[in-house]
């Protein structure tokens, strides 16, 4: 089967509205946390989020069109346009059926849905927007990327909670590797900083209730108290190696392996042993033809919740044995917050950039080690390291586990 390579990158997220701005901030340990402004949180115990800042969707479409799309779809459109531009791929009538659009969302247009419910409660059914259905559809970002840029191959969205980004990228990888298509937009978008989403996650006791200015989230730290919600999108242009080489594309890295598994344990809590996550890691490495001692960096799921971080540490130890203690690991959610289905796509992007530049992002807010989390989490400061292989983990509600393996292209 053909190799699958990365030729384009695009992102809109709490650390920046371009790839290079984001990469500069994440390697400098910049926090995206601030007071919630997306809605009035005065009655909420949760006061903070990682919001996208200064994003102008009219760079990418007509102003009138921006009002017909949910916030998550606007982020997805910006990221897809950037990925398209950076790849240099031209989509024509002849190659369009061989280009896919697989941009996932765990939840989709919850902001539009919440507004629609409030509208009907306040003024009856005729107050509901005629654009509500396309705005709330989780597949909307994928369909709109096809409409915006012209690919006519498979266009779909994978919904597997916080693993949606990795699973969507993995689906695109599978289709290209199998020869079904030659290229694809692949990634995820999400915008869940809404009153109903924050209230719901807080009722599960999953979110940090720290005040603005306090150091949080704290992945793998003994005093971690939950995740901080983020939002945004990250999209790749993936291509078969032969397709990319034929057109002289700049190849950033190889997407070498993908695997997923199920805990079959609990609808929200991860398996305490991390067995499902460990299986996905081992399967992904095997499919990629990578030995455990070749892995130079792990981008952890690392939500900053007590259960997740301990379970993920156990999964890494099970998958790598003693080698786990020699692998640098970080959670960039300490800076971006948890962007739900989109975070995994952004963290996959960080793996590609780490391979490109030889720089590993840190886990910020790390102060007190936890005996249950005793690996190398790259505390507080980025680390130079010329790596050839990186993996990224995503573990989601429902017991979904997805792992991608990236390798330096040679």
VENHU-V600993 format. One line per field, one symbol per residue. psi: psi as a letter, one per 20 degrees, with the letter a starting at -180 (. if undefined). burial: 1 if it has 16 or more other C-alpha atoms within 10 Angstrom, else 0. A space follows every 10 residues. Layout:
psi->???
burial->???
//
This chain:
psi->qqqpqpiqqq qpriirjrgh gggghhijkp pjprqpihro jhjqhpiqrn qppkpnhihi rqhhhhijqr ghhgghgggg ggggghhjpp prhhigijpr nnorphgbmh ghgghgghgh hhjrhiippi jgghhiphjg hghhhgghii qjaporppol cijggghggh gggghghijh rhrqppbqqq njmrghgggg hhhikiqpkq qphqoqrmpi qhkqjrrppa raqppqoqqq ghgghhjkqo pgrpohqpqr rphlgqhhpq phikggghgg gggggghikp qhiipippoq gmhjqggghg ghghgggghi bhhhiippqq oiiigiaokc highghhhgh gghgggikpp qrorjogoqp hinkaokmpi pqpppnqhpq qpqpprqikp pppqpqqpp.
burial->0011111111 1111111110 0110111011 1111010000 1000111111 1100001001 0000010111 1111111111 1111011010 1000111111 1111111111 1110010010 0000000100 0101111111 1111110011 1111111111 1111111111 1111111001 1111111111 1111101110 0100011111 0000111111 1111111111 1111111111 1001000010 1111111111 1110000001 1111111111 1111110101 0100111111 1111110111 1111111111 0001001111 1111111111 1111111111 1111110011 1111110000 0010101111 1110011111 1111111111 1111111110
//
